[in-house]
Amino acid sequence: MLRTVTLLGATGSIGRSTREVVAENPDRLAISAVVGGKDAVALAKVAIETGARFAALADEGGAAALAEALSGSGIAHGAGRSAVFDAVAMPSDIVVSAISGAAGLEATFAALTPGRVVALANKESLVCAGAAVMARAQAVGVRILPLDSEHNALFQVLGAEPISAIRTMTLTASGGPFRTWSVEQIAAARPEQALAHPNYAMGAKITIDSASMMNKGLELIEACFLFGLRHDQLDVLVHPQQIVHGLVTFRDGSVSAGMAVPDMRVAAAHCLGVDGRLDAPSTRFLDLALTAPLAFERPDLVRFPALGLAMAALAQGGAMPAILNAANEIAVAAYLAGAISFPGIAALVEAVCSQSAPQMMAPADVAAALAIDQDARKRARALL
């Protein structure tokens, strides 16, 4: 059966991995709509290459450039918030949600329509409004499949086991480019050094989050909602080889590991396959005999305080994860612009979280989540 795919975040790294999996399986998958952020030329190229029927650019100011780039292609197109919703509303079997940051929340929520599968790579949707998103998905009968490599590995390891069988889940982290750096070296880190991830080629924001280990903290929050676990059932191990992506410890003491080469196309192939395995467009399959010794270590919360802040936000609950995420997005942008130092990212996030009312309730819907997000961003900018 041919399944159609709507690709949100089509021009990013997850979008590229998804496109490659679709191209490898033309008899089972076809892309019907693509959504991009600001790069009209790149989005048009993707739309033409994939044979999409509709292309939407989130940036309304890019409408003319998109129209010019798609001239003569016959591909319908639009720009702005309404065009993104038009793309999401188009009939499709699978929606890949890979728009980076809180900007992906509205589109992800809109994608939750009966009978669909949502392959979720936008972790901020669950960080900002996890309870609301999961409740909506359950109410309308949407399957959410995790496209993050760590959550996808845990999902596959869990299989048909009930959540009640789990004692703990452990997400692994590469440790990023600063894993072996001293506090003093990290304090002086320049953006180009923070952007040099040892294993993955990703967008700037997520790469900085990996360097600070905030990304792993956001993934802990995502896992809490995705799997319905308590915060104290989740853990992190630094694993620089990134062969083991997640570990599940069951109540009886047995431990199962999700393993694969560090390639996002593996998780993309699993999600797009839904209930049947697809071919991944890669000749790199895991050979443990050729793999360097696998190392594991506890994360250092002194050198990487952002992870500790995310853990604290998860434990506190309520609106705090959404506040943490908003403050972090402002802080990362400020660091990339040269306005603050690398340690300033965690410092700004901590300042915003500490001035937030601890009793704030978790958002019940997207509107409430966006209001919390905008308030936290405003306070972060003021503190800058």
Buried (B, 14 or more C-beta within 10 A) or exposed (E): EEBBBBBBBBBBBBBBBBBBBBEBBEEBBBBBBBBBBBBBBBBBBBBBEBEBBBBBBBBEEBBEBBBEBBEEBEBBBBBBEEBBBBBBBBEBBBBBBBBBBBBBBBBBBBBBBEEBBBBBBBBBBBBBBBBBBBBBBEEEEBBBBBBBBBBBBBBBBBEEEEEEEBEBBBBBBBBBBBBEBEEEEBEEBEBEBBBEBBBBEBBBBBBBBBBBBBBBBBBBBBBBBBBEBEBEBBBBBBBBBBBBBBBBBBEEEEEBBBBBBBBBBBBBBBBBBBEEEBEBBBEEEEEEEEEEEBEEEEBBBEBBBBBBBBBBBBEBBBBBBBBBBBBBBBBBBBBBEEEBBBBBBBBBBBBBBEEBEEEBEBBEBBEBBBBBBEBBBEBBBEBB
